[in-house]
Amino acid sequence: MIIKDRMAQLVLLNDYRRQGRRVFFNRDELNLLLGIYSRKVAHAVWRDYAIDHRSNMAVFSVYRRAQEQPTFAITKVMLRGDKDPNYILLAGKRQIKSARRLPDIIELLDRQLNLVD
């Protein structure tokens, strides 16, 4: 049996990290999102939600029914060079509002904004 002696090799973690950071909703943002969601569920407007994470964005989607396309999607986007995220409210492929603060988006949804087909 032959055992090869391996020399320790220094590995820099920065070399293995992705160029873009993954974006997530923090606890305060989730509290705001789930707060508006629970109010809309209580009024029988929304019935389901989903959270998706991509390389430079996190998406909170709400549904009237679980098997439909999202009624609204709130997207948190981190663009390269930006320190603060941008929040975008989408209805289908249409952009309804863009803001630097999530409460501005939540306020719009709280004003009984409903999608008209």
C-alpha positions in Angstrom: 0.0 0.0 0.0 1.4 3.3 -1.0 0.3 6.5 0.7 1.0 9.7 -1.1 1.9 12.7 1.1 -0.3 15.6 0.0 0.9 19.1 0.7 -1.6 21.5 2.2 -2.8 24.0 -0.3 -4.1 27.4 0.6 -7.5 28.1 -1.0 -8.9 31.6 -1.1 -12.7 31.6 -0.7 -13.1 34.7 -2.7 -12.0 32.8 -5.7 -14.9 30.4 -5.3 -17.7 32.9 -4.5 -20.1 33.9 -7.2 -19.7 37.3 -8.8 -23.2 38.3 -7.7 -24.6 37.9 -4.2 -27.8 35.9 -3.7 -30.5 38.2 -2.5 -33.0 37.2 0.3 -35.7 39.0 2.2 -34.7 39.8 5.7 -36.8 39.3 8.8 -38.3 42.8 8.8 -39.2 42.5 5.1 -40.8 39.1 5.6 -42.9 40.5 8.5 -44.1 43.3 6.2 -44.8 40.9 3.3 -46.6 38.3 5.5 -48.5 41.1 7.2 -50.1 42.3 4.0 -50.6 38.7 2.8 -52.5 37.8 6.0 -54.7 40.8 5.7 -55.6 40.0 2.1 -56.2 36.3 3.0 -58.6 37.5 5.8 -60.5 39.4 3.1 -60.5 36.4 0.7 -58.5 38.3 -1.9 -55.3 36.2 -1.9 -55.0 32.5 -1.3 -51.4 31.4 -1.7 -47.9 32.8 -1.9 -44.4 31.7 -3.1 -40.9 33.0 -2.4 -38.2 32.6 -5.0 -34.5 33.4 -4.8 -32.4 34.1 -7.9 -28.8 35.4 -8.2 -29.6 39.1 -7.9 -33.2 39.1 -6.7 -35.8 37.7 -4.4 -39.5 37.5 -5.4 -42.6 37.3 -3.2 -45.5 36.2 -5.4 -49.1 36.2 -4.4 -51.9 34.2 -6.0 -55.7 34.2 -6.0 -55.6 30.5 -6.7 -52.7 28.2 -6.3 -52.8 27.0 -9.9 -52.8 30.5 -11.6 -50.1 32.9 -12.5 -49.2 35.3 -9.7 -51.6 38.2 -9.2 -48.8 40.3 -7.9 -45.1 39.9 -7.4 -42.9 42.0 -5.1 -39.3 41.8 -6.3 -36.2 42.8 -4.3 -33.4 43.5 -6.8 -29.8 44.3 -6.0 -28.0 45.8 -9.0 -24.3 45.8 -9.2 -22.8 48.8 -7.5 -25.9 49.6 -5.5 -25.8 49.2 -1.8 -29.5 49.5 -1.3 -32.1 47.2 -3.0 -34.8 48.3 -5.3 -38.3 47.0 -4.8 -40.6 46.5 -7.8 -44.3 45.7 -7.8 -45.4 43.6 -10.8 -48.8 42.6 -12.0 -48.1 39.9 -14.6 -45.3 41.4 -16.8 -46.4 45.0 -16.0 -44.5 47.1 -13.6 -46.9 48.9 -11.2 -44.4 50.7 -8.9 -40.7 50.9 -8.1 -39.4 52.1 -4.8 -36.2 52.1 -2.6 -38.3 51.2 0.4 -40.6 48.2 0.8 -43.2 50.0 2.9 -43.9 52.2 -0.1 -44.8 49.1 -2.1 -46.8 47.6 0.8 -48.8 50.9 1.2 -49.9 50.7 -2.4 -51.1 47.1 -2.0 -52.8 48.0 1.3 -55.0 50.6 -0.6 -57.1 47.8 -2.0 -55.2 47.6 -5.3 -56.8 44.8 -7.3 -55.9 43.5 -10.7 -58.5 44.1 -13.4 -58.6 41.4 -16.1 
